Amino acid sequence: MNLAQVLRTAPDAPSAFQSARQRSAELYADILAVAPGGDGRVDIEAVQSRPSILRRTAALLSEALPPGTDRLVCAAPDGIAVTTALALHTGLPFATVTGTGDDARLTGEAHAGEHAVVVVPLVGAAQGAAQGAAQDAAQCAAPVVRAALDAGMRVSHVLSVLDSGSASGDRSVADVLREQYEVRFHALFPALPALPTTDQKEVDPR
């Protein structure tokens, strides 16, 4: 196969030349370039406004979808952009959840017994939150999960692009969601890269 044929058949030209790890690292770098607001918060709207980022994000999220997924579910309006990108990439339909807290309701086509996966673009609060960060972060996904469960759907996973709720404390977002709803959590990236750490003592250069 010559170069022209490779480029014609590859869904995304860089995938013809880069490893999965390289593509993931490049996407993360692009997200961090547009996402941080300088105060530890993440501008998820900036991430979702870039078609090139959405396309590559959908490709990575699709690899985390469990077999047998029937439908995607997201909160409106926050999760519509990335969920639409994932739906277009996979061909899966999706439903939305409107309202907050106990008023959250599933809208659109959805059927009891369907295997649903919840998509939440950003899970968590600001970097450096208190010890309860994981608990608070899990609440970003909780109304969507509850609305899908109330509609009779089977929810197995919550997928996120960025997770900023696991940076503090001993419990992660995955721990909280598993304990409260028996669902698994998978985020592509931490909201902000961890600072490098070392156990080595500083050596006097003299």
Disulfide bonds with the S-S distance in Angstrom:
none
